C-alpha cells in the first residue's frame, strides 16, 4: 500500500530538552530524511509551563531559522 496523503511533521521545542545545538541538528537531519509536506515548529505557550520550559522569542527565531532554512 502506498501512502498518498500529506505528511505533516510537528515538533514542540522545550527548553532543557531539545533546544540545544545537538538536538536541533538531529531534528534537522530527521526533517531532511523524512521530507514532510509541511513542518510545524511550536513552543510551550501554557503559562503554567512557560516559565520553566519555555524558550525566549530570540531563541525560538534562531531555531526556526536553523530548521527551516537549509
Order of alpha helices (4+ residues) and beta strands (2+ residues): beta-alpha-beta-alpha-alpha
